[in-house]
């Protein structure tokens, strides 16, 4: 996280110094943006049966045309500490929260939510409510890929034979598949380029499947289609990359 924010700061300062001649207030521009964001998601449907609410950190690239058309790519890292589906470890745990290590000691086991999401998106900016014609309310529609699993951690990374690197795959419920991602939001680009951000309401629908050979707790292969959904609110810092106007030189 520290590296991401340091990169953002350096990039913002560089853009401001090198492209200071761009007139954002009075010109309708085509430009690119690099965006760093944080979102909070409320799952529903099959995803809500497995996880509680979770967060996401995202990095995206968008291109805006003078017409208001926007397109780009987006990636998110998903994380959370609320896992509802814990019974898959019932055959190897003691008192639900402890496992027996190779040394015979009881160690606490924790389960977490982890995932990734990537999509390409297209949309349009409507210059409503912004300080200039380059920003305002926008809508986008994305399509891509989502993957999530149950991460299983043991206290002090203890040596627990049933949860070695290979065996843990039989319990983590790794699932992935395609997604669609509609969103509506507000983009603010300051006239002096010092404050640039967006906030959006987003929805994710994913059709996923378990990708493990079989689940160790049940001993069966699960190939059922999952319908995963999540409603989220996202806030992001926008780093606009404006193209500096060309300069003509005359020699006599």
N, C-alpha and C positions, 0 to 999 in steps of 0.2 A: 504494500500500500504506500509506504514512504517513497519508493522509487517512482510509482505512478504519479503522485502529486508533485514530486520534484521535477519530473519530466514535463508535467503540465505547466508549472511555473516558468521553467526555462523556455518552453515553446511559446508561451504567451508573451514573454518579454521580447523574445527574438522577433516574433511577428510584429509587435508594436514598433520596434526600432527600425526594422527593415522596410515596412510598408506604411510609413507614416503619411504618405501623400494621398492615400486612398480616401475619398470623400464618401463615407457611409451615409451621412445624413441626406444628401441631395441626389445621390446616384443609385440607380437600380443595377445591382451587380450580380455577376456569376462568381461563385467562390466555393471553396471546400472548407470543411470543419473537421476537427478531431475532437471527440467528446469523451469525457470521463464521467461516469454516472454511478449512482447508488439507488437501488430500488428495494421495495418491500412488497412481498407477494402473499396473497391469501389463496391457498389452494382449494379446489373443489373437485367433485366427481371422484375418480379413482385416486387422484393424487392426494386428496384430503383424507382418504382412508389410510394412507401410509405416512404422511407428514403433516405437521402443523405449519404455521406461517414461517416464512424463511426470507432471507435477504439475498441480494445479488449485486455484484460489482461489475460494471460494464465498460467496454471500450469500443467506440464506433467511429466510422468514417462516413461523412455525408457530403454530397455534392449538390449545391443549389444553383439552378439556372435563373436567368433574368425573368423567365416566365413564371417563376415560383415553383416549378417542378423540382422535387428533391429525390435523390436515390442514394443508396449506399449499403454498407455492410455493418453488422453489429455482432459482438460476442459478449457473453455474460458468464461469470462464475457464480454458481448457486451454492448457498450454504445455510444451514440451520441446525438448531439443537433440539427440535421437537420431532420425535419419531414415535408414531402411534403403533406401528406394526413391529412389536418386539418379541412375539411368541416364537419366532424362528430359532431363537437361541435357548428355548426352554429345555431342550434335551441335553444341554451341556452347561447350564448355569445352576448355581445354588442360591436359593432365596432370590431368584430372578435377576440379581444385579452382580453376582460374583461367579468367577470361573476358577477352576483349579489349575495352577501352573505346574510346570514340569518338576518343580521343587516341592510340590505338595502344599504350597501356600495358596490361600484364597486371594484373588485379585479382582478389583472392581472392573467391570466392563461398561463402556459407554457406547451409545449408538448415536450417530449424527447423520444429517442429510447433506449430501454433496452432489453437485451436478454441473453441467455446462450447457450452454445454449448458443447457437449461431443462426443468423438469418440474413438474407438480403431483403431490402425493402425499397419501396417507392411510394411517393406521396406528393403533397402540394402544400405550400405555405400561402396563406391568405393574409395580406397586410392589414390586419385588423388589430387595433389596440397597441401597436408598437411605436417606438420613437422614430422609425423610418420605414420605408417601403420594403426593406429586405427581411423583415421579421414580422411575427404576429402569430395567429392561430394556425395550426397545421394538422393534417391527418396523414397517416402512413399505413401501409399494409405490407407485412413481411411474411416470408416463407423460409423455412430452414429445418434445423435439426436440434433435438433436445435429448439429453441423457441425464439420468439420475440414479443414485444408488444409496444404500445404507452403509455408511462408514462405521466400522467396528474397531474401537480402540480399547486396549487393556491398560490398566494402571501400570505406570512406569515401563511401558512397552514390554511387559513380562512375556516370558516364553510359555505360551499356552498351546500344547500340541494340536487341539482341535481348531485353533485359529491361526495357523501358520499362513504364510502368504498365499499358498495354493488352496488350502482348505477354506479360507475365509470367503473365497469366491462362491462357495456353495450356499452362503447365507446372505450375501449383500444385495440380492434382488436387482442387479444391474439391469436397467431397462432403457431403451432409446427408440427413437422414431422421428417422423416428420412433424413439423409444426406450422401453424399459421398464427400471425401476430398482428392484429389491428391495434392502432393507437391513435389518440387525439391529444394534442398538447399545445403549449404556448412557448414560442421561441423569442427570447429577448437579446438583441444585439445593440449594445450601447453606441451612441454616436461618436464617443471618444475611444471606443474599443477597450475600455478598461473593465467593463462588466458585461459578461456574456453568459447566458445560462438558458436551460430549458426545463420545463416540468411537464410530465405527461401521465395520462391514465392509460394503462395498457392491459391487454388481455392475451393470454397464451392458451391455445388449444393444441394438444399433442396427442397423436395416436402412437402408442409405444408398445413394446413387447419385452418380456424378460429374455435376456440374451445368454444366460448361463445354461449349461447342458442339462442340469437338473438341480433342484433344491435339496440340500442334504437333510434338512429337517423332515421333509415330507417324502423324499425319495422319488419324486415324480418330476417330469419335465413340464414346465408351465409355458405354453405358447398362446395363451389367451390374449386378445387385443385389449389394451388398456386405453381408457379415455381420460387423459390428464388435462386439467385446466387450472389456471391461476389468474387472478385479477390483481394488478399491481399499480403502485404509484412510484414514479421515478423522477429523480432530480439530477441534473447534470451540469457540469461546467463545459462551456463551449469555447474551443480555440479556433477562431476563424483564420483562414489563410487567404488573404486578399491578394490579388495579383496587382503589383505596382504598375502604374501607368507607364507606357513607353516614353522615352525621352529622345527627342531628335537633336542631333548636333550638326551645326553648320560650320563649314570650314571655308575661309577666304584666303 
